Amino acid sequence: MGLAILWTEKGPRNFWRFVMAVPKRRVSNARQGNRRSHQHVKPKQITYCNRCGSESLPHTVCWNCGWSNSQNREVVAMQTEEE
């Protein structure tokens, strides 16, 4: 393939600088799927509280009792209603 020369009023210019890149062939379904194989949504990792057994995300405080599994201590002191 030869080099195309674009003549302007200032002289010869390289024509390929002004042409957009276009794919030569259509991407097949298999190649498209291989490219997108890592774009799936991964399931959330759910852990269970050591104190009350409710579900919680890892490295977070339990919403039910205030216990932290990673630190093995009560992080949020729960207030009890006393009348």
C-alpha positions as CSV (number, residue, x, y, z in Angstrom):
1,M,0.0,0.0,0.0
2,G,1.5,3.3,-1.1
3,L,1.7,6.4,0.9
4,A,-1.0,8.8,-0.1
5,I,0.0,12.4,-0.5
6,L,-2.5,15.2,0.0
7,W,-1.5,18.4,-1.7
8,T,-2.5,21.6,0.0
9,E,-1.6,25.3,-0.6
10,K,1.3,24.9,1.8
11,G,2.7,21.8,0.0
12,P,2.4,18.0,0.3
13,R,0.8,16.6,3.5
14,N,0.5,13.1,4.8
15,F,-3.1,12.0,4.0
16,W,-3.2,9.2,6.6
17,R,-3.1,11.6,9.5
18,F,-6.6,12.7,8.8
19,V,-8.2,9.3,8.3
20,M,-10.0,7.6,11.3
21,A,-9.0,4.1,12.4
22,V,-11.8,1.7,11.3
23,P,-11.9,-2.1,12.0
24,K,-11.0,-4.2,9.0
25,R,-13.3,-7.1,9.9
26,R,-16.4,-7.7,12.0
27,V,-15.8,-9.0,15.5
28,S,-17.2,-12.5,15.9
29,N,-19.5,-13.4,18.7
30,A,-16.9,-15.6,20.3
31,R,-14.2,-12.9,20.4
32,Q,-16.8,-10.4,21.7
33,G,-17.8,-12.8,24.5
34,N,-14.1,-13.5,25.3
35,R,-13.5,-9.7,25.6
36,R,-16.5,-9.2,27.9
37,S,-16.0,-12.3,30.0
38,H,-14.7,-10.2,33.0
39,Q,-17.5,-7.7,32.9
40,H,-20.0,-9.8,34.8
41,V,-21.5,-8.7,38.1
42,K,-19.8,-10.6,40.9
43,P,-22.0,-11.7,43.9
44,K,-21.6,-9.9,47.2
45,Q,-19.6,-11.8,49.8
46,I,-21.9,-12.2,52.8
47,T,-20.6,-13.1,56.3
48,Y,-22.5,-13.8,59.4
49,C,-22.2,-12.1,62.7
50,N,-20.4,-14.1,65.3
51,R,-22.6,-12.8,68.1
52,C,-26.2,-12.7,66.7
53,G,-25.9,-14.6,63.4
54,S,-27.4,-11.9,61.1
55,E,-26.0,-11.3,57.7
56,S,-23.5,-8.5,57.2
57,L,-20.8,-7.4,54.7
58,P,-17.2,-8.3,55.6
59,H,-15.1,-5.8,57.6
60,T,-18.3,-3.9,58.6
61,V,-20.2,-3.5,61.9
62,C,-23.3,-5.6,62.3
63,W,-26.5,-3.5,62.0
64,N,-28.3,-5.7,64.5
65,C,-26.0,-5.8,67.5
66,G,-23.0,-3.5,66.8
67,W,-20.4,-6.3,66.8
68,S,-17.3,-6.3,64.5
69,N,-16.2,-9.7,63.3
70,S,-12.8,-8.4,62.1
71,Q,-11.9,-6.8,65.4
72,N,-13.8,-9.3,67.6
73,R,-15.3,-6.6,69.8
74,E,-18.3,-4.4,70.2
75,V,-17.7,-1.3,68.2
76,V,-21.1,0.5,68.7
77,A,-22.5,0.3,72.2
78,M,-26.2,-0.5,71.8
79,Q,-28.5,1.6,74.0
80,T,-31.3,-0.2,75.8
81,E,-34.5,1.5,76.7
82,E,-35.0,1.6,80.4
83,E,-38.3,2.9,81.8
